[in-house]
């Protein structure tokens, strides 16, 4: 039994999908298709690149932990964004980001610093690559 769990863990680490519990079962979602997650009381709405949004039976806090190893960042108490889907950051109105599909997402004052650190790190990484 223990060997089966070990094999399953290895397989899980190579999979780019997330198993999302819904009210009717599970949805398998490619991580790259996720634009952002939005809190909806104790549920979470998944907003995907080319599909209709759907609701998960778990809270946004659950996904904050679940996705911490992936390119996702909680930018507001109500939003987790896919960092690969950010098109721009706008300083106005306390700050918000624009996703690749044009969707604006608010950034809270308490989460703004972490997002700006991400931008700074990306800028440094890009300048190192250019050398």
C-alpha positions in Angstrom: 0.0 0.0 0.0 2.8 2.4 0.9 4.5 1.8 -2.5 1.3 2.7 -4.3 1.1 6.0 -2.4 4.7 6.7 -3.3 4.1 6.0 -7.0 0.9 8.1 -6.9 2.9 11.0 -5.4 5.5 10.9 -8.2 2.8 10.8 -10.8 1.0 13.7 -9.1 4.2 15.9 -9.2 4.4 15.5 -13.0 0.8 16.4 -13.7 -0.1 20.0 -14.7 -3.8 19.6 -13.8 -5.7 20.3 -10.6 -8.5 18.1 -9.4 -11.2 20.5 -8.3 -14.1 19.3 -6.2 -17.5 20.6 -7.3 -21.0 20.0 -6.0 -21.5 17.3 -8.6 -18.1 15.6 -8.6 -14.6 16.7 -9.8 -13.3 18.9 -12.6 -9.8 18.3 -14.0 -8.4 21.7 -14.8 -5.1 22.5 -16.6 -3.2 24.9 -14.4 -2.2 27.0 -17.5 -5.9 27.5 -18.3 -6.7 29.2 -15.0 -6.8 33.0 -15.2 -7.9 33.7 -11.7 -9.9 32.3 -8.7 -12.6 34.4 -7.0 -14.0 33.9 -3.5 -17.7 33.3 -3.3 -18.5 32.9 0.4 -17.2 29.4 1.3 -17.0 28.5 -2.4 -14.5 29.5 -5.1 -15.3 30.4 -8.7 -12.7 29.3 -11.3 -12.3 31.7 -14.2 -10.6 29.9 -17.1 -9.1 31.2 -20.4 -11.5 29.6 -22.9 -14.3 28.1 -20.8 -17.2 29.2 -18.7 -16.5 29.8 -15.0 -17.4 27.1 -12.6 -17.8 26.9 -8.9 -15.7 24.7 -6.6 -17.0 23.3 -3.3 -13.8 24.6 -1.5 -12.9 28.0 -0.1 -10.3 30.3 -1.6 -8.1 29.7 1.4 -8.0 26.0 0.5 -6.7 26.9 -3.0 -4.2 29.4 -1.6 -2.5 26.5 0.1 -3.1 24.0 -2.7 -1.5 26.3 -5.3 1.4 27.7 -3.3 4.0 25.7 -5.3 2.6 26.9 -8.6 2.6 30.3 -10.3 -0.4 31.7 -8.4 -0.5 34.6 -5.9 -3.3 35.8 -3.7 -3.6 39.5 -4.5 -6.7 40.3 -2.5 -8.9 38.5 0.0 -11.2 37.6 -2.9 -8.7 36.8 -5.7 -5.9 34.5 -6.5 -4.3 35.1 -10.0 -2.2 33.0 -12.3 1.1 35.1 -12.5 1.6 33.9 -16.0 -1.6 35.6 -17.1 -0.8 39.1 -15.9 -0.6 41.6 -18.7 -0.1 44.8 -16.7 -0.3 46.5 -13.4 -2.0 49.8 -12.9 -1.2 51.9 -9.9 -4.5 53.9 -9.9 -7.3 53.2 -7.5 -5.0 51.5 -5.0 -3.7 49.2 -7.7 -5.1 46.5 -9.9 -3.8 44.1 -12.5 -5.0 43.5 -16.0 -5.0 39.8 -17.1 -4.3 38.6 -20.7 -8.0 38.5 -21.4 -8.5 42.1 -20.4 -10.1 41.3 -17.0 -9.1 43.8 -14.3 -8.5 42.3 -10.8 -8.1 44.4 -7.7 -5.0 44.3 -5.6 -5.4 44.9 -1.8 -3.0 47.3 0.0 -1.9 44.4 2.2 -1.0 42.1 -0.8 0.4 44.9 -3.1 4.0 44.6 -1.7 4.2 40.9 -2.5 3.0 41.5 -6.1 5.5 44.3 -6.6 8.3 42.0 -5.3 7.3 39.5 -7.9 7.5 42.2 -10.7 10.9 43.2 -9.4 12.2 39.6 -9.3 11.0 39.1 -12.9 12.7 42.2 -14.1 16.0 41.1 -12.5 15.6 37.6 -14.0 15.0 39.1 -17.4 18.0 41.4 -17.2 20.2 38.4 -16.2 19.0 36.4 -19.2 19.9 39.3 -21.6 23.5 39.3 -20.5 
